Amino acid sequence: MFKDKYRSIITESYIPYVIEEGKKIKKRNKFQKLYTNCNGDDRDLWTYVTFQHPATFDAIAMEPNKKQEIINDLMAFTKSKEYYNKIGKAWKRGYLLYGPPGTGKSSMIAAMANLLHYDVYDLELTAVKDNTSLRKLLIDTSKKSIIVIEDIDCSLDLTGQRKNQFKEYENKDSKVPAIKEMAKGTRDKKKSKVTLSGLLNFIDGLWSACGEERIILFTTNHVEKLDPALIRRGRMDKHIELSYCGFEAFKVLAKNYLNLESHNLFEKIRTLLEETRMTPADVAGNLMPKSPGLENAGEVGLENLILALEKAKEVERLKAEEALKEDGDNGELDEEESDEEDDEEDGSEGEGTSDEDEDDDSSDEDFLKI
Ligand SMILES: Nc1ncnc2c1ncn2[C@@H]1O[C@H](COP(=O)(O)OP(=O)(O)OP(=O)(O)O)[C@@H](O)[C@H]1O
């Protein structure tokens, strides 16, 4: 019961406020779900478990301005229903997270889901039979969700030009991620007939407009391998690079892992981080106390990290030296070979020249065609 003079306050302000707060509490208390299409025999169906990942943006080590920009972007998206209606586009946003392994791409997805209270659909593309199945899965996603395709570069032959991935990685520094990706990439590939156009339709074709307030997110360790059509602005609206640990990112980890905001060893670490590359995952691993409750854990963790950075720096120096030496050896070899070629050319001057020119032209043409 309330007095009549308060009627308008109660009906126009108080009750709407209570309803709005109730909705927020309901949203906070609702269990988020993590869906996958990779369980059981029917790959056209989602199954789910409760999503309980502890990652938050506070725990993500990255440059603070960049982090804030991502948070602002996400929050703006959630309030943009009218804007999307006005411009006649489906209310969805595409994010591309790229960077080396161990730089926080998966942690970032979890932090986004926790910030927005969205469900996560972890779409294993290699397990999707064809474009029809992809459409079916898409229709079955709910609003307020993040649809994730991890390691998009090795999910499928999206360009129609599948190469031998082992060969492609042979010359890279580390073969470990290549093998991991190869294993993921080949899984069920024979069965999947999803095409690039099917995937593009999924992202922004007519079918993508069913359901609203959805984020589509790709991750990759090799952004340069992706078909430009797949990640052009408008499809993947925001490209976020997660990279090796800089000093600002280190400070976040030191605060979270060791509860340290400053220390006289910080300057040394700043210099070492500028001189060598280490992923946030490795920095975190080195900072983490080896046994819980260790006395002086902060200092031990920082010294541990310094040792690891110095070691990494030395390994990089040796590798660079080796590469220089190899370049030098190859240079000498090239010189010897070109001397031999010069000698041959000198010997066949005159008659043979025009034929050689023709051969050269045709091989150039072949090269251009490829
Ligand atoms: N930027 C970061 N901030 C905080 N923790 C990080 C960060 N990057 C990595 N980590 C830590 O390292 C672990 C591995 O990181 P994560 O799986 O998110 O990396 P990733 O880039 O997704 O790697 P991959 O490409 O191999 O899947 C995480 O559990 C987290 O503890």
PDBQT file of the ligand as one rigid body, heavy atoms in Angstrom, charges set to zero:
ROOT
HETATM    1  N1  LIG A 401      47.823 -12.629 -22.030  1.00  0.00    +0.000 N 
HETATM    2  C1  LIG A 401      47.728 -13.479 -20.997  1.00  0.00    +0.000 A 
HETATM    3  N2  LIG A 401      47.322 -13.048 -19.796  1.00  0.00    +0.000 NA
HETATM    4  C2  LIG A 401      47.219 -13.879 -18.746  1.00  0.00    +0.000 A 
HETATM    5  N3  LIG A 401      47.505 -15.176 -18.789  1.00  0.00    +0.000 NA
HETATM    6  C3  LIG A 401      47.927 -15.670 -19.959  1.00  0.00    +0.000 A 
HETATM    7  C4  LIG A 401      48.056 -14.859 -21.124  1.00  0.00    +0.000 A 
HETATM    8  N4  LIG A 401      48.479 -15.619 -22.137  1.00  0.00    +0.000 NA
HETATM    9  C5  LIG A 401      48.614 -16.848 -21.643  1.00  0.00    +0.000 A 
HETATM   10  N5  LIG A 401      48.293 -16.894 -20.333  1.00  0.00    +0.000 N 
HETATM   11  C6  LIG A 401      48.344 -18.084 -19.470  1.00  0.00    +0.000 C 
HETATM   12  O1  LIG A 401      48.810 -19.178 -20.250  1.00  0.00    +0.000 OA
HETATM   13  C7  LIG A 401      47.839 -20.213 -20.378  1.00  0.00    +0.000 C 
HETATM   14  C8  LIG A 401      47.669 -20.558 -21.851  1.00  0.00    +0.000 C 
HETATM   15  O2  LIG A 401      47.088 -19.460 -22.509  1.00  0.00    +0.000 OA
HETATM   16  P1  LIG A 401      45.949 -19.582 -23.625  1.00  0.00    +0.000 P 
HETATM   17  O3  LIG A 401      45.492 -20.994 -23.753  1.00  0.00    +0.000 OA
HETATM   18  O4  LIG A 401      44.900 -18.565 -23.351  1.00  0.00    +0.000 OA
HETATM   19  O5  LIG A 401      46.812 -19.171 -24.908  1.00  0.00    +0.000 OA
HETATM   20  P2  LIG A 401      46.442 -19.328 -26.433  1.00  0.00    +0.000 P 
HETATM   21  O6  LIG A 401      46.994 -18.110 -27.107  1.00  0.00    +0.000 OA
HETATM   22  O7  LIG A 401      45.002 -19.598 -26.577  1.00  0.00    +0.000 OA
HETATM   23  O8  LIG A 401      47.295 -20.606 -26.840  1.00  0.00    +0.000 OA
HETATM   24  P3  LIG A 401      47.014 -21.641 -28.051  1.00  0.00    +0.000 P 
HETATM   25  O9  LIG A 401      47.113 -20.883 -29.331  1.00  0.00    +0.000 OA
HETATM   26  O10 LIG A 401      48.113 -22.649 -27.861  1.00  0.00    +0.000 OA
HETATM   27  O11 LIG A 401      45.651 -22.245 -27.813  1.00  0.00    +0.000 OA
HETATM   28  C9  LIG A 401      46.547 -19.676 -19.801  1.00  0.00    +0.000 C 
HETATM   29  O12 LIG A 401      45.919 -20.628 -19.007  1.00  0.00    +0.000 OA
HETATM   30  C10 LIG A 401      46.979 -18.492 -18.959  1.00  0.00    +0.000 C 
HETATM   31  O13 LIG A 401      47.153 -18.917 -17.636  1.00  0.00    +0.000 OA
ENDROOT
TORSDOF 0
